[in-house]
Amino acid sequence: MVVPFILLVLCFAAWGAAANMTDPLVKVFSKIFTMSSVQSALVQFSYYGAYFCLAIPAAYINKRFSYKTGVLTGLGMAAMGAFMFYPASQAMTYGFFLAALFVLAGGLSILETSANPYVMGMGNQQSATRRLNLAQSFNPVGTNIGVFLAATLILPSLNIASSDERAAMSAEQLTQVIKAELDAVMVPYVGMACVLVLIWLAIAFTKTPNFCKQKKVSKHVDFRATFKRLFKNTHYRFGVIAQFFNVAAQTCVWTFTIQYVMEALDTNEVTGGTFLQYSMITFLFSRFVMTWLMGFIRPAKLLMATSVIATLLCLYMVQMPTISGVWALVCISACLSLMFPTIYAISLHGLGDDAKLGAAGLVMAILGGAIVPVVQAVFIDTFSVAFSYIVPAGCFIIVAGYAAFDLKTKIRTFNNVAPC
């Protein structure tokens, strides 16, 4: 059981690297293709929109076959999307990159829909929430790698020419500049594709237990009946809403970190990328701390506290777009560290076999990362980057509401029924 768990942990790190290597692309593409914040935010719309579209097919794969099949399908599709960055860099069109991101994220959607409940089913039911948080603790390891790759391979390779200077270039000069920048974007993604292929091979040739077979669970897929049961479950339904706004807040906070730092400190993209790296390091260490604290404090109480603190930090950033506001932005990552796996685990409490489709619903909620950043981008273009952080503040308030609801219903999230 140890080896399969370690291989799944590698998957958690892999999609963390992919997601957070994508965050800086919003700023990168806005400069390369000279676009507005709203246009460049389509990067996140394409990425998280794919999560929404592929979650239900992933649930079908898990129900009809196994979690291992789902993991392998997701890894294969993600590798294909990452390899697509090479022809996209040759075509030098924004739409091709968005298509590559969609395929990559679609694979990661299947991977995440399969891996999260798979981990929860690996072992004692009473420790399912902590086990998922432990596995998710390695997701920030990947996020740090992703941000590091972007900060060292992509951002420094951007030409310093402004949009006005680019407009004054000849067509041949501009093409050479854009080609060099897009080649820098392509390299880390193709490297990631090779890593995903290696993980795929390791999992494919590792014997893993089939928990559903052990528990003699039917493979018949009755979507209609399951959806009805899930929709009537208020706790689950509210959990999906909370996850939507949690992912929205996380994406908003990290996507526009570089812009906030540049505006607050009057600096460049490289410095902004450095502070994004600080945020990821904070996220990494905080995830392990939060997992340890769950041994003493009920997860919903921690969720409540961190979401309230994150709201206050966002409001402070709006009022103080200075170095102190930048450090407040970094601190928000500590609050974000426990939110996704905790909402995920307590939302699936007691669902049993319905957790397969339930997991898909929670992954589909990642659509929040596609929609809300576009709203924040409108605030940026209309007002300022600092004022736009009122958007994630509102999202954190909704997450706090879900934590309060869970505490009120007195559901003991330490005693999860692990999904098959």
N, C-alpha and C positions, 0 to 999 in steps of 0.2 A: 504493500500500500504506500510505502514511503516514496518509491521511485515514481509511480503515477502522480502523486501529489506534487513532487518536485517539478515534473514536466508541466503540470498545469500551472504551477507558479510561474514558470517561464512564459506561458501564454499571457498571464496577467501583466508581466513586465513588457511583453511585446506590444500589446495594444495600448499600454501606457505610453510607450515610446512613439507609436504612430500618432496617437491623439495629440500629444504635446509638441511633436515636430510640426504638426499642422497649424497650431495656434499662431506662430510667427508668420505663416504664409499669408495671413490677412494683410499684414503690413508689407510683406515682400511683394505680393502681386499688385497691391495698390500703387507701389512705386514703379515696378517693372512695366505695368500696362497703363500707368497714369489714370487711376480710377478713383472714384469717391469711396468713402467708408462703406456705404451701402452696397456698392458693386463688389468690393473686395470681400465683404461679409458673406457673399455667396459661397465662399470656401467652406464655412461652417454649415451653411444651409445644405450643401451637397454632402458633406461628411456625415452630419447627424441625421439628415433626411434618409440616407441609406440605412441607418440603424432602424429607423421606423419601418421602412419597406421590407426589410429582410427578417424582422423578428418573428413574424408568424410562420414563414417557411422554416425557420430554425426550430420553432416549437414542433412543427410537424415531423421534421427529421428526428428530433429527440424522442418523440412519442412513438413513431413508427419503427425506428431502428434503435439507437442508443445515444447516450451523451458523447461517447467516443467518436461515433460517426459524425455527430454535429461538430465536434472540435476539429476533426480532420477536414471536413468540408469548409469550415470557416477559415482555417489556416491556408488551405489551397487557394481559395478565392482571394484572400488578403494578399498572398504572394503574387498572384496574377495582377492585382491592382497596382501593387508597388512596382512591378516590372513595367507596367504601362507608362511610368514616368519617363522612361527612355524615349519611346516614340513621341510622347507629348513634348519633350524638350526639343526634339528635332522639328516638330510641326510648329512650335512656338505660338500656340494659340491657347487662350485662357480656357476655352470650352473643353479642350482635350484634357487639360489638367483637372478640371472639375469632374470629367468622366472617370479619370484614373482614381481620383479621390473617392468617387461614389462606389466603384468596384472594391477598392481597398476597405472602405468602411463597411460595405455590405458583408464582406467576409468577416470582419471583426465583430459585426452584429451577431452573426451566427455563432462565432467563437464565444462571445460573451454570454449569449443566451444559453449556451451549453455548459460552459465552464463554471459559472457561478453556482447553479444548483448541483452540479456534479461534485463540487467541493463540499457543499453542505451535506451531501449524502455519504461522504467518506468518513464514517466514524460515528461516534456517540451523538445522539440527537440533542442532548442537553447542551452540547458545546457547539452547535451548528453556527450560531451567530459569531462567536469568537473565532471559529475556524475560518469562516469566510473573511472576517476582518484580518486574520493573519495572512491568508492568501492575498487579499487585496493590499496588504502592507507592502508587497513587492511590486504592486502597480506603480507607486511613486518612484521606485528604482528605475523603471522604464521611462517614466515622465522626465526624470532628471537626465537620462541618456538622450532622450528625444530633444529636450531643450538645449543640452550641451552640443549635440550635433548641429542643430539649427544655429546656435550662437557662434560656433567655430567654423562651420562649413558653408552656411548660407548667408547669414547677415553680413559678415565681413566682406563677402564677395559682391555685395551690391555696389554699383557704381555711385559715386557721390554726386553725380549730376542731378540737379533739381528738375522738376517737371518743365519749367521754362527753358532750361538748358537742353533738355532732351528734345523739346519742340524745335529748337534752333538747329539741331543736328541734321545732317543729310540722311537720306533713307539708308544708305549703306552703313554709315557710322552707327545709327540707332540699332540696326539689325545686329551688328557685331556686339554692341553693349548688351542687348537683350539676350542674345545667344549665350554669352558668357555667364550672365546671371541665372538663366534657366538651367544651364549645365550644372551650376552649383546646387540648384534645387534638386536636380535629378539624382546626383551621386548618392546621398544618404538613403534615399528611398530604394534604389536598386540594391544597395547593401543590405537594407532591411529585408528585402525580398529573399535574398540568399539565406539570411538567418531564419526566416519563417519556413523555408523549405527544409532546413536542417531539423527544426523542431518537429515538423510534420513527419519526417522519417523516423525520428526517435519515438514519437508517440505511436506511429503505425506499427512499429516492430516491438513494442512493449506490451506484454500481456496485462490487461486490466480487468478487474471484476465488473460484471454487469449487474448493477444493483437492482434494476427493474426485474431481471430474470430471477434473481434470488428471492424477490418478494412476490413473484408470480403476478405482476401487474399486466393487465390487458394492454395490447398494443393498438386496440381499436381507437380511432380518433373521432370523437363526437364533439366537434367544435361548438355546435349550437347549444347543447346542454351545458358544456363547460363554461361558455361565455355567460350564460344565464346565471349560473352559480357564482361566478366571479363578480358579475355586475351587482348582484344582490348583497355581496359581502362589503359592507360599508368600510371596514378597516382596510381591506385591500384596495378598494376604489379610491379612497383618500390617499393611500400610499402611492398609487400611480400618479396622482396629481402632484403630490409632494416631490416625487422623483423628477417629474417634468420640470418643476421650478428649481429643484436642486441642481440638475444638470445645466439648466439655463443660467443660473447664477455662476456656477463654476466656469462655464464657457465664457460668459461675459467678463468675469474677473480676469481670466488669463488671456483671452483674446486681445483685450485692449490694454494690457499691462504696459507694453512697449510704448503705445501712444500716450498713456498717462504719464509715464516717466519722462518722456520727451517733452511734454507740455509743462510738467511741474518743474523740471530741472533745466529746461532749455538745452537739451543734449541730443545725441544721435541715437540711431537704432542699436548700435553695439552696447551702449550703456543700458538702454532699455532691456536688451536681451540678458544682460548681466543680472538685473533685478528680477527678471522672470526666472532665471536660474536660482536666485535666492529663494524665490517663492516655492519652487519645486523641492529644494532641499528642506525647507520648513515643512512642506507637505509630507515628505518622506519620513522624517523623524517623528512628526506628530502622529502619523498613522500607527507607528509602533507604540507610542505612548498611550494613545487612545485605546488600542487593543489591550494593553496592560490594565488601564483604568476600568475596563469592562469587567474585570474580575472582581471589582468592588462596588461599582456604580452601575445602576440599571442603564442600558444603552439609550433608552428614550430620554432619560434625564440629561445625559451627555449631549444628545442631539438637540434638546431644548436649549441648553446653555450655550452651545457653540453657535447655533443659528441666531440667537439674540445678540451675542457678541459680534458676529459677522455683520449683522444689520447696523449696529452702532459704529463699527469700523468704516462701513461704506458711507454712512452719513458724515463721519469725520472727514473722509477723503473729499467729499463734495465741498465742504466748508474750508478745508485746508490743503489746497493743491501745492504743497511744498514738500520738502524732504520728509517731514513728519507724516504727511499724507501718503508718501511712497512707502514708508515703513509700515503704515497701517495696512496698505495694500498687500504687502508681503505677509503680514500677520493673519490676513483672512485665510490664507492657505492652511494654516493650522486648524482653523474651524472647519474647512472643507474636508479635511483628511478622513473624518469618520462618517461623513454624511451618506455617501452613495451605498456602501455595503450595509450600513445600519438600517436605512430605509428599506433596502432590498430584503434584508433578512426578516425584519419585523412585519413587512407587508405579506410575506409568504407564510407567516405563522399559521399552522393548522390546516393548510390547504391540501396536504397529502398529494395524490397524483395530479390534482388540478394545478399543482405548482408548475408543471411543464408549460401550460399556456399562461399561467400567472407570471412566470419568469419572462415570457415574451412580452407581456403587457408592460412590465417594468423596463424592459430594454427599449420598447417602442416609445416610452416616456422620454427617452433621450432626445426625441424630437424637439424638446425644449431648447437644446443646444443649437438647433437649426433656426428656430423662429425668433427667439428673444434677442440674440445678438444683433439681428437685423434691426430690431426696434431700438436697441441701444445705439446702433450706428446712425440711425435717424437723429437721435438726441445729440450725437457728436457733431454731425453736419449742421444741425440747427443751433445748438448751444455751444458746448465744449465737452472735452473728454471727461473732465472732473465732474461736471453736472450729470453726465450720463450714468454715473455709478449709483444714481437713485434707482435705476432699473434693477440691478442685482439686490439692492436693499429690499425692494418689494418682494423679490423672490424668496429671500431668507425669512421674511415674516411669515410666508405661507408654510415653509418648512417647520418653523417654530410652532405653527398651528397644528401640524400633524403630530409633532412630538407631544404637545399638550393633550391632543385627542387620545393618543396611545396611553398616556399616563392616566387619563380619566377612565378609560375602559379597563384599566388594571390588567392588561394582557402581559403575562410574564414572559418577556422575550428571551429570558435565559433558557426557557424550556421549549425551544422550537421543535416542531415536528419536521424533521429534515425531509425535503422533497425527494422522491425517487428519481 
